[in-house]
Amino acid sequence: MKWPAFSLRFVNNVLSGVVVVLALYIIVAPILPAGLFWWRQHFESSSAPVTAARQHKPIPKTDELIIPSIFLKEAIHEGSDTYAELKKGVWRVPSSSTPDKGSNTVIAGHRFYYSSTAVFYNLDKVAKGNPISIYWGGKEYDYKVISTDVVQPTDVSVQDPTVKPTLTLYTCTPLWTSKYRLVVKAELTGVHS
């Protein structure tokens, strides 16, 4: 049986289209979850959350990290199981201080992760001078970014205690690798009840 030429051409075009769609999916799939997450956060947090206390809105009962410059508003997770806690979002390193104790509060998060939230996807967009807030224990702790740096993954000095109240955020960098750590340091500028 001989197939008509137009039918073979049609089948060839359909299969070519399927191959193109699959190739695009393979290229875009790793980027899509983080991008959609960022846009969801952006539109849900269209007003700068750092100003919540100043507008006489109640302070949340949950502990939260707020970074207005990247539209981030995330609950801070506690626990000793690093892997499990990081899959939930941002995680306070248990050996570090808490905001109310006045030393170095260290918070980590994934920049990219295939099966969970990439909360620090845009952490590289945070710049010196940007405000960051933490709601902790019924109070708002306001910080100002003083530095951003890239360090080796073995450099755990970023978690060392500090004399001044400090906030340290870190994640893997460059995107899609764990070659280095992106570290954002911020100093306390005020506390509000």
Summary of the structure (lengths in Angstrom):
residues: 193
radius of gyration: 21.8
end to end distance: 83.1
largest distance: 85.3
contacts: 537
relative contact order: 0.15
helix: 33%
strand: 30%
